[in-house]
Amino acid sequence: MNRIAFFLPVVALVAAFVSGYAVNHWIICTLIAAAAEGILYLMFFLNNSSTEYLSGHITTIIHHFPWTERKETTKTESGGRKTTTVSYIDHGHEYFAELNTENIIDINESLFDSLSHKWNTNMEEIHVSHRHCVDGGGGEQKPWDGNELNNDYLTLTHRYRNPVKNSISAMRGAKVKKDEALALGLFEYPKVEKDHQQAILKSPDANYTGDLMNAEQELQRLNAFCGKANQIHVFILLFPSNDGANIASKQCNYWKGCNKNELVVCLGVDGTSIDWCEPLNWMDEPTLHNAIKDYFRQNSKSSLTDFVKWLRDNLNLWKRKEVKELKNSFQMSLGSTLYLWISASAIAILVFLCAYWIS
């Protein structure tokens, strides 16, 4: 049914033709309708998509040697005479990293050299095909040696259709505005800066004296080495113990139900003590949810580093919920459907009015 809404601008264009408004200016009116379709799709996608985070690690470092490109530029002068100018462009050293997420990203020479010295593997010569190359070229690469401690952890972003975002279900919860979130001490999603993202967030009001640095490193490893295979990204949020576990539901609402691959572990902390725990995720089965709560009931003084190690050993309890299971749900789709039909109707009316004004 939602697909029909995308035809409304076309229906408006046809109505304009039947009314005689678009007959003499059919090219302009058709372009307006096409632009309206593009705007409608973009509005629908942005309103119903979310950014999720997926961490990975480097599997191969790659170095492209300098090379020279031959470039021809043809210019037509007065009288139709064409002249061709040949120029040469020098390209310097280029460094890349291939991740276990199948992404290839640019890296700097410093990181390449650092990993090259750490990894106990051999450098391999590679053939690099550059278009219009007349000099230089070639390259080298080195595979990872399998030692987790000798690697770099990177976080990438990805947009996907999120049926929870505009749903009216309990998964979405009530809307929490930014000023309310600030007053409650809720967290924003941590920014990805230079392909790195913080995984453990602590409230300024939370009094926690545990070792956050080692726990952060351990969680970064979990996300990087298990994220792709298990389709998971873990955040740990530390709240003041006296906020109570209900703050976790507020956080879930503020993050619009969280993302499909996220396990968000909210903890109430005081000194070295963890007084309450509330995990957030999309899973239907509460097996991992209950196991995490039981862990902190039995290990309220446990370090976060130990918890992350325990969690990694128990990721077999995690199963990401498939988005397609939610797309056809009435509650999940109602908010998106209303938004689409209202937007499509408004844009269709605008297309008809544009044809009228042009005529």
N, C-alpha and C positions, 0 to 999 in steps of 0.2 A: 504493500500500500504506500510506503514512503517513497518509492520510486516514482509514483504518479505525480507527486508534488514537484519533481524536477521538470515536468513537462508544462507547468503553469505559465512560465514566460513564453514558451512556444505557442501555447493556446492564446495568450494575450496578443502575440504577433499576428496569428491567424485572424483573430477578431478585428485587429486593426486593418488588415487587408480587406476583410469582408465589409467593414464600415467605410472603406475607401480612403482611410487616412494614410496608409503606408504604400499605396500603389505607386505614386510618383517618386517616392524616396525609399524604395524597397531595399536598396543596398545598405543605406545608413541604418534603417530600422532593423534589418537582419543582424548587422554588427552589434547594435545595442542589445538585441535579444541574446546573442552569443555571449557578450560580455556579462549580461545579467545571469546567464547560466553559470559562468565561471565564478562570479561573485557568490552566487547561492551555494555552489559546491564548497568553495573556500570557507564560507561562514559556517556551513554544516560541519565540515571537517574540524575546524578550529574549536567549535563549541562542543564537539563530542569526542575529542581526542585528548590524550594526556601524554606527558613526557615520563617515560620510565628510565631507570638507570640499570646498566649492566656492566659489571666490572670484568676485566680480563687481564691476562699476563702476556708478556712478550715471548713468542716462540722462536722468532728469527730476527736478527738485525741485518740490514742490507745497506750497502754502500755503492752508489753510482759514481764512477770516475768522471772528471771533467770531459766535456765534449763540445764540438763546434757545429752549429746548425747553419746550413745554407738556406737563405730565404730570398725568394723572388717576389718582387712587387711590380705589378703591371698597372700602368696609368694611361688612360685615354686622353689625348690632348685635342685641341681644336683641329678640325678637319678629319677627325676619326683616326689619326695616327696614334699607334700604341707604342709606348716605350717600356722596357723592362729594366728594372734596377735590381742588381744582386747585392745582398748584404750578408754579413756573417755575424752570428750571435754566439758568444761564448757562454757556456753553462758551467757553473762550478760544481764542487762536490755536493752530493745530495745524500741524505741519510733517512732511512725508513725503518719501521718496525712492524712486523706481522704479528698479530695477536691471535690467541686461541679462539677469539670471537669471529675470526675470519676477516677482520678489518685490517687495513694497512694505513698507518699514520706516519706523518713526518716527525722526525726527532732531530735533535741537535747533535753536533759532533761530539760534544762532551759525554752525552749519554751513550752514544755508540762506543766510544773508547772505553768508558767505564765498564760496560757489559762485556765488551770484547776481552778485557783483561780478566774479568771474573769468571767467565765461562770456560770450562775445561774441555773445549771442543776445537776442532780444526776449522780455520777459515777456508771457505770454498770459493773458487773462481766461478763467476756466472757471466753469461752472455746477456747483454742489455741491448734491446733493439730501439734505437732512437730514430724517429722520422727525419729525413733530410740531414742525417749526420755525415759530415765529410772528414772529421778528424776526432780522434779520441774515442771515448765510450768505454764499454766494459764495466765490470764491477766485481764485488765480492759479497759474500754473506756468511753468517755464522749462526748455527742452530744452538738453542738453549741446551744446557747440560743436564737439566732435570733437577737442579738444586733450587728449591723454593726461596732460599735466603738470598740467592744471587739473581734476583729478578726485579722488575719494576711492575707496579700494579696501576692500572689505568681504568678510568670509568668513562663510558660513552653514554650518550643519550639516544633515545629512540621514541618516536611518536607512534601511537597506536589507537585504534578505535576503542574507547572505554565506555561500555554500556552502563557502568556504575555511576559515572560522573554526574549525569543529569537524571538519574533514576529517582523513584519515590519509594525505594525499598529501604529496609533497615541497614543494608550494607552502605548506603550513601549517608544516611542520617540527616540531621538538621544542618542547615547552613550556618557557618560561623564566619562572621565578618572579620576583616583584618584588625580593626580597633579592638574588637572583643578578644581576638586571639592574643593581641599584645597585652591586654589587661590580665588575661589568664596565664600568660607565660608560655604559650604554645610555640612550637618550633616551626620555622620555615624549612622547606627542603634545602639542604646544603648545596651551594653552587658548585658546579664542576669548573675548576680553574686549572688550566694547563693539563687537562685530562686527569685531574686528581680530585677526589671528593672525600670529605670527612664522613666517617661511618658511625662514630659515637658522638652524640651531642649532649652537652651538660647544661642545664639551666644555671644562670648566674646565681640563683637563690639556693641551688642544691649543694649541700655540704657532703661531698664525697671525697674521701682521702685515699681511695684505692689507686692502683697503678694504671692510669688511663693510657699512657704511652704504649706499653706492651700490649694492652688489650686492643688498642686501635690497630696496631700492626698485625695482630693475630686475626682480627676481623677483616682487615684488608686482604689478607691471604685467603681467608675463607671465601670472600666475595670473588676474588680473582681466579682462584683455582677450582672453585665449585660452582660459581655463578652460572656459567654457560651450560655445563652438563646437567645441573639441577634446576635451571631456570629460576634462580633465587637471587635476591639482593637483600642483605640484612642491615637494618639500622638498629642501634640501641639508643634510647632516649632516657636521660636521667633527670627525674623530677625531684623536688623536695618531698620527703616522705609524708609530711603533713598535708600535701595537696590531695591525697587520697587517690584510689585507683580510678575514680570517675573521671579524672583528668584525661585518662587514656582515650575514653570515648569522645571527648571534646577534640583531642588531637586527631583522631580518626576522621571525625566530621570535617575538621579544618583541612585535612589532606584529601577530602572528598572520597573517602572510602579507601584511600591508599591505592597503590598500583598492583596489577595482577601478579607480579613476580616478587612482591615485597613481603618480608617478615619483619615487622617493626616491634621490637621488644621494649615496652615502657616499664621503667623501674622507679620505685620510690626509694630514695637513698638517704641515709643519715650516717655520716662518718664512714665506717667500713661495713655498716649493716644495710642490707636490702630488705625493706619492710613489706613491700608488695610488688607484684609483677602482673602485667597485663599485656599479652602478645596480641598484635593486630595482623590479620591476613585475610585472604579470600577463601581459605580452605573450608570445604563442607565438613570434613571429619575433624573433630577437635583433638585428635591423638597427639600431635606435636604441641598444640596449645596447652593441653593438660600436662604433658611431660615437662614443658618448660616451667610451668607454675609449680609442679611437684619438685623440680630441681631446686628452685629457690626456697621452697618451704623447708627442704632438708639441708640446704647450704646457704643460709642467709648471710653468712660471713665469707662466703666464697668470693674469690677474686673474679673480675670480669674476664680475665685471660683464661682462667679455668673453665668458665662457662662457655666461652667461644670454642674452646677445644672440645668440650662435651657436645656442643651443638653440631660441630662438624662431624663428629662420630655418629650422630643420630639424624643426619639429613635424610636417611631412608624413610623417615616419618613424614617428610615434606612431599607434597604433590601439588604443583601449581594448578589452579582451576583454569580450564580453558575458556577463553572469551566467548567462543561460539555457543557454550552452554547457557550464556546469559543473554545473548542478543535477541532471542525470540521471546524472552520473558516480558509479559505485559507491563509489569512495574518498572522494568529496566528501560523499556522503550518509550513509555508514555511521554516523559519529559522531552526527549529528543524529537518525538513525532510532533508534539505541539509546536516546538520551536521551528521545526522544518516547515510545517504548513503555514504558520503565521508569516515567516520570512518569505516563503515562496509566493504567498498571496500578495504581500506588500510589493515585492519585486515585480510580479506580473502586472499589477496595477500601474507601477511606475513605467514599465515598458509600453503599455497601452497609452498612457499620458504623453510619453515622449513622442510616440508616433503621431498623436493628435497635435502636439505643439509644433512638430516639424512640418506637418501638412498646412 
